[in-house]
Each structure stands twice: as C-alpha cells, then as structure tokens.
Amino acid sequence: MKHALAWLTALALTIPQISTAEGQTMTQDQKDVLAAVETMTTAFQRNDIAGVMASYESEATVVFEPDAPISDAAQLEQMFSGMAAVNPEFDYSSGHEVIVNGAIAMHIAPWSMTGMTPDGQAIAQSGLSVAILRRQPDGSWKMVIDNPHGGRLLTQEQ
C-alpha cells in the first residue's frame, strides 16, 4: 500500500494542472493562458481586429467553419473583420478548462454568442471552443489553433 501511494503521488506530480471547478486554484500558467483567451475575446467584442490578430501566432489556424481551417493571416483578418460586424457578445458562463504541459496549453470552454446583423436581425450561436496555445519567448501565450466548433462531432447524427 505504501508503494502504491508513493506511485500515485509521483504520478499526480507529473500530470499537468487542470482547472474546471469554480474557485479551484489555477497555476500562474493557467491564469496566463486564460487571460490570453479573454484578451482576444475582449478585443473581438470591441472590433479591435489588430488586438485579435495579436492574440495569434503569425501562422495560426482558425476554424471559422467546420472542415474549413484557415491559416493565411490576411484571410484570418478578413474573417474576423466580417464577423465583428455583428457586434458579438460572448458568454463563457459554463467555465473554462485549461491544461498546461510545458510550453503548450489547451483551453476548452463552452461558449454562446449573440449579435445583430447589419440589417438588424438578431443572431445567436453556441459551441465548444478548443484552442491550443504556445508560450512565446517573452513568456506570453498566443493561440496556434483555434476551433470554436470543437463539439460538432458530438452533435452529428451517427
């Protein structure tokens, strides 16, 4: 029993920190990853496309539509600009999960978004965001892969 307990303790120390529960303690890396995602979301809601783009590595991939990832920075900027026209408001009230392993992190969060089309029609969308971030040489975190449609396979008919 003593050896099993020592093995479990050693295993627990090698598993990356995970935060899912309200009030659960996050490591500084987890807080920094979450702050990077929140900074991008805030910039997007403010129609600050330069701020949005600064949240991504230069060769990042974003999945605006399922099965259609985009990695070209000019296309990404154009897509974000077009989407910002609906004045999106995002809600992550279900929480965030942040997993960090060295210089790589994964952020997972259910989201909902409301907005208004330029012709005045209300829109609402929701999904599961799965984003991969990498620590930069200056210690900041930037997104490398951003898939806001991470839950779509769960809703497809089998």
Number of C-alpha atoms within 10 A of each C-alpha: 6 6 8 9 10 11 12 11 11 11 10 11 10 10 11 14 17 17 20 16 12 9 7 9 13 17 16 9 21 21 13 17 27 20 14 19 20 14 16 22 20 16 19 23 20 15 20 16 20 14 16 22 21 14 23 23 17 14 13 21 22 22 17 17 11 12 8 10 16 19 16 13 17 10 11 21 15 12 15 18 17 11 17 20 14 20 17 22 17 18 15 15 10 13 14 19 18 24 23 22 13 10 13 17 23 21 21 20 21 20 19 18 15 15 20 15 14 10 7 9 9 11 12 12 11 16 16 17 19 18 22 22 25 22 18 12 8 6 11 15 25 25 28 20 22 22 20 22 19 18 15 11 10 8 7 7 5 5
